Structure formats: C-alpha cells, structure tokens
Amino acid sequence: MSHHDPVCIVGIGETPPVRRSDKNLRQLVIDASIEAIADAGLSPSDIDGIVTDSVIMPNSVPHEYVAAQLGIDRTFDAALSYGGAGIVCAPMLAEMAIRAGRAKNVLCYFGVDWGSIPAGPYGFHDLYPAKTAYEKPFGFSGQPSYFALWARRYMHEYGLKEEDLAMIAVNQRKNALLTGRSQARSELTLEDYMNSRVISDPLRVPDCCLISDGAGAFVMTSAERAKDLRKPPVNVLGVGFAMETMTGDDIFTQKPDLMHIPGAAEAGRQACERSGISLDDVDFAEIYDCFTISCLMQIEDIGFCKKGEAADFLRSKGTTVDGGFPVNTHGGLLSYSYRLGVEHVVEAVRQLRGEAGANQVKNARIGLVGGLSMPDYGVAILGR
Amino acid sequence: MMKGEEITMINSLDLPSLLPEFLPFWESVGRSRLSFPRCTECGEFHWYPMVRCPHCQSSAVEWSDVEPEGELYSYTKVCHPFGDKLKEKVPYFVALVTFAGAPGIRLVTNLVEVDEDKLRIGMPVKAVFSGADGENASIAFRPLVGS
C-alpha cells in the first residue's frame, strides 16, 4: 500500500445501550465483534489482528478469548492505555500493524459491565493505592467528586455558571432522544436540570455520565481491501496519543494546572498534524463526556476555543446535531451510554457513512473523536 | 451545613487500610503536625508519596513539617454516598488545600465547622487534629475566618 493511502474503518458493531444487560461482558463483546465483522462483509476467519485497551479488557475479555471464540488465527495483537484513550487510539495501533504488513484486517473492541458489577466505575479506581489508602477515608471517592473539585475551581477562575453546564447536558439529551435507542429516555430541560439531584456540588445527576453494560467494536483494513467490502470506508486521517506524566493517583488533584488537560492539547496537535486537517474543518466532535465539565475543558484543550471560553463558544455555535458545532451526536456518555468512548468511535463512523438516521449531521465529512483516561488522552480524526 | 455545626471527621474510619508509604503522614498527624515528602537533593515536595522524587529521581526523600495552615483551593459538598459506609455521613465537604510552605501540593481533606454561604475559594483554612494516639489520628480543616 502507498504511504498516502489511508487505513479505514470498514465495519462497526455495538450492543444496545442499557444500564444492565442480561448478557455478561464476554457475550456482549462477542456480540459487538461479530456485528462489526459482519457489517464489514467479512468473516471472523478474515481477521488476523486484535487491538483493545491494555487494562480493562485484558483482565476481563482478553485477546485470546475473543480469538478462540471467533476462530481468529492472529498474527498481531496489541493494547494501549485504558478505557477511553485506549479505544480511541486503537486505530493507531491497527494502522501500524496494517501498514507494516503484520495484519490485514484488525478487530478493535471494548466493553464494560459497570452497570451490573458491584461498585461499577467507582470500584475500578480501587486499583490506585493512594486513592484506596488515603482518599477514600476522607469520603473522596467516586469520579463525580473528583470532577466536582475541577468544576468549582473552574467556576472560580472563569466565571462558569450552572447554566453553562446545563447547556451541555440539555443539548446532548436532545441528540440522544433522536437516536431512538439511547439509555436516557426522558427529555431534559434547563428547569429539569436545575431541579435535579446534586451528586457532588456543583455537579448534578445530568452532569454525570450514565452507568452502562455493553460493548462496541470496529474493523480496520487498508484502503485497497476496503474497496471490495460491504460498506463505504471511513478513513482514519490521523490519530494522536499523549499524556501528563503523573500517576492515576495524582492526576485528579496534583496535576500542576488543574484547569488544563495537556494530553488533550498534544494528542489533538498530533492528530491534526498527521491528518493535515485544521480544527476549523471538523464537522462534528465526539468528546469524552464523562462529565459536563470535563467535556467542556477538553473542547478548550484540544483547541476548538481558548481556555475559559468554551461555554460562550458552544452556546454561540450550537451543539445539537443541527447546530454549528455538533458535539456528541448520539448523546454521548451523558445520555447515550457509558462504554468509555467505544460508542464515540462507532457513532463517528455512522455519521460519516450517513447512516445515523434522525440524529444525522448534514454533510458530515470530518469528525473528531476524543478519548480521556486520566492521565492519558487520545484523539482520532476520521473522514470520508 | 449551618454555622458552627460540626460533622464527624470521617478520615479515621479506614486507617487500617493505610499503605506503609503514608505512615509518616499519619504519625505526624498523631502529633498534631502536618508533613509531606521532600527531596533533599532538589528541595521539591511531592504528593502522593513515591519511591523516588518524581522531579529528579533521587531516593533522598525525607518528610518535612509544614505549617498546618493553608488556602482553600477548591471544595465540593458531597451529597451522594459513594459506598455504604458513607450513607450516614452525607452531606459532607471534601476540599483541596494548598500550603505556602509546600508548593505544588494540594491536600485532599474534609472541611469542618463550615458556614456554607461563607465558603470562598482562596480563604484561609487551618488544620483540626484529633486522636493523639496515632492509630486514630485524624485531620480535617476549618475556615479561619467567616465561621
């Protein structure tokens, strides 16, 4: 393949967004993977490479289980970071393997059963020793409390209002309801937001992502092979991966500048440089919206607007699918499902194929996906 | 939280789970002192405790006492109980406190004796120690003014 030929996403699959599934995580991952392979018009035996994150999947649904279940004789597998940054950067590893001739068709997958298992996402952070030994005894556990400290400080430094956070939640709920299958099913108005339960102030229920069971998957191959496949290919134009050099223990409270996510800035810069795409060319963005405040900060840090200006920027643009800068076109982690960003990649592909349906962004040609796994960050720019 | 109303300090509940790296911190708290790891090579503080200084990788790290008065960097009133043990504790305040004598460190702690309407980022706060016997040592912070 030519150095300039893109590597493509040719198949997508995901399980329905739900809080609790009657299927276990292995079943969910296999369902999504089979759907993605079939969507590409391939057979499991065509797959020869597997990529996922390097923490959550290897300890729950590892490469070799997926390979054995699907009959994949693999010549390549790889894993990077964890959760959101891991799966958003999976196309980087798949691209390297395909360009190097190490694999022809690569399956990328991710899933969680945090809707069902005790302690869910909160339990995941028990892997960090200082959180368990020092922070938990102060009642400082649960991701909403971490981001509440950021939100309070951000409000102090930049004059952010509750209404600004509400705008993100309300707009994403509108996008979600258009899909007809989102986990959040009820309308959300500004008034609903203001009357909603406080979790860890200033963050309320609608500021916090859902908790879900489910999996998503996508298949990648070369542009040349993509021509013969079932669906129009979506090109991986550029991927960036960067981080802040801090431990998972320190990153929520000790990072030198609590108001900036430098990994997002650097990953975004890498993705733009590799793709030759300017952020002005991006038609829509799927941003890791674990919380309204973190979504807003990433939009600034990636560089869509200056620090402290995201609320005005998003309000003036409009972030619903018919707005000037659609963000989280499926409703995101806040309103669609919380599978740590694999649904963001799947949704971006859907948008670029023109398959989204009622929540389709008109003339969507270039989409940016951002994945956060503190302290890591991934940006993938996709296009058609 | 009304003026003068105290909440139980909750950080002493789980002390048996502490890591050895944190022992010097709690031993200091047991003596009503606040101390943090500091590199004797480069002079920088770091937090949380690490095997080597993360600034210069020196293993010459010692614990250094710091004036237990600081500034409120951020705070949140936690209303949702993240775990059964916290059901009877909510709502309570978690804060980040910074110290002039330990640049770069933001200490996770609880705020007590809080008049919520008078809480302001940047306000001075002072450590409240209890439990002198080390095993039940506990630390929280209270506003120095406005309460």
Boltz contact constraints between the chains, C-beta under 6 A:
constraints:
  - contact:
      token1: [A, 122]
      token2: [B, 82]
      max_distance: 6.0
  - contact:
      token1: [A, 129]
      token2: [B, 19]
      max_distance: 6.0
  - contact:
      token1: [A, 130]
      token2: [B, 48]
      max_distance: 6.0
  - contact:
      token1: [A, 133]
      token2: [B, 17]
      max_distance: 6.0
  - contact:
      token1: [A, 133]
      token2: [B, 18]
      max_distance: 6.0
  - contact:
      token1: [A, 133]
      token2: [B, 19]
      max_distance: 6.0
  - contact:
      token1: [A, 133]
      token2: [B, 22]
      max_distance: 6.0
  - contact:
      token1: [A, 134]
      token2: [B, 22]
      max_distance: 6.0
  - contact:
      token1: [A, 135]
      token2: [B, 108]
      max_distance: 6.0
  - contact:
      token1: [A, 137]
      token2: [B, 11]
      max_distance: 6.0
  - contact:
      token1: [A, 137]
      token2: [B, 13]
      max_distance: 6.0
  - contact:
      token1: [A, 137]
      token2: [B, 14]
      max_distance: 6.0
  - contact:
      token1: [A, 138]
      token2: [B, 11]
      max_distance: 6.0
  - contact:
      token1: [A, 138]
      token2: [B, 108]
      max_distance: 6.0
  - contact:
      token1: [A, 138]
      token2: [B, 110]
      max_distance: 6.0
  - contact:
      token1: [A, 139]
      token2: [B, 10]
      max_distance: 6.0
  - contact:
      token1: [A, 139]
      token2: [B, 78]
      max_distance: 6.0
  - contact:
      token1: [A, 139]
      token2: [B, 86]
      max_distance: 6.0
  - contact:
      token1: [A, 139]
      token2: [B, 92]
      max_distance: 6.0
  - contact:
      token1: [A, 140]
      token2: [B, 94]
      max_distance: 6.0
  - contact:
      token1: [A, 140]
      token2: [B, 108]
      max_distance: 6.0
  - contact:
      token1: [A, 141]
      token2: [B, 82]
      max_distance: 6.0
  - contact:
      token1: [A, 142]
      token2: [B, 82]
      max_distance: 6.0
  - contact:
      token1: [A, 145]
      token2: [B, 76]
      max_distance: 6.0
  - contact:
      token1: [A, 145]
      token2: [B, 78]
      max_distance: 6.0
  - contact:
      token1: [A, 145]
      token2: [B, 94]
      max_distance: 6.0
  - contact:
      token1: [A, 148]
      token2: [B, 76]
      max_distance: 6.0
  - contact:
      token1: [A, 149]
      token2: [B, 74]
      max_distance: 6.0
  - contact:
      token1: [A, 149]
      token2: [B, 76]
      max_distance: 6.0
  - contact:
      token1: [A, 149]
      token2: [B, 96]
      max_distance: 6.0
  - contact:
      token1: [A, 152]
      token2: [B, 74]
      max_distance: 6.0
  - contact:
      token1: [A, 152]
      token2: [B, 76]
      max_distance: 6.0
  - contact:
      token1: [A, 153]
      token2: [B, 74]
      max_distance: 6.0
  - contact:
      token1: [A, 156]
      token2: [B, 121]
      max_distance: 6.0
  - contact:
      token1: [A, 198]
      token2: [B, 79]
      max_distance: 6.0
  - contact:
      token1: [A, 199]
      token2: [B, 80]
      max_distance: 6.0
  - contact:
      token1: [A, 200]
      token2: [B, 76]
      max_distance: 6.0
  - contact:
      token1: [A, 200]
      token2: [B, 78]
      max_distance: 6.0
  - contact:
      token1: [A, 201]
      token2: [B, 76]
      max_distance: 6.0
  - contact:
      token1: [A, 201]
      token2: [B, 77]
      max_distance: 6.0
  - contact:
      token1: [A, 249]
      token2: [B, 48]
      max_distance: 6.0
  - contact:
      token1: [A, 250]
      token2: [B, 48]
      max_distance: 6.0
  - contact:
      token1: [A, 253]
      token2: [B, 96]
      max_distance: 6.0
  - contact:
      token1: [A, 253]
      token2: [B, 106]
      max_distance: 6.0
  - contact:
      token1: [A, 253]
      token2: [B, 108]
      max_distance: 6.0
  - contact:
      token1: [A, 254]
      token2: [B, 47]
      max_distance: 6.0
